[in-house]
């Protein structure tokens, strides 16, 4: 497999767009090169040639500059899941449907806990760890800020 030639400036510009637009993921494709930048746990990642599986050699990651949600929530309980963006929380996949999770539910790492709508885009907030939901600190359609504690998974 040929080595991908990823332009670092493209990755930086896409990462800057994530911050500017409040997105959790953005993808850019041209010719045979596809770059996907995704925010997960404060790390930005990029993938290379279109259609090719991403190998560790092709991954480019960079820590976000600035404050992390855990730094913003000094009084956050252990296991707190914080908002990665400003937006509106939705606790169910659609109106009238049951909530993604409730207190006492056992969740697995990566399981969708809720949605946050930011700029007309619905972003899945996934569990950073396996555990039990011990507290839900938000309500459906509640506005949230970056770093707000949403729920607790212990």
Order of alpha helices (4+ residues) and beta strands (2+ residues): alpha-beta-beta-beta-beta-alpha-beta-beta-beta-beta-beta-beta-beta-beta
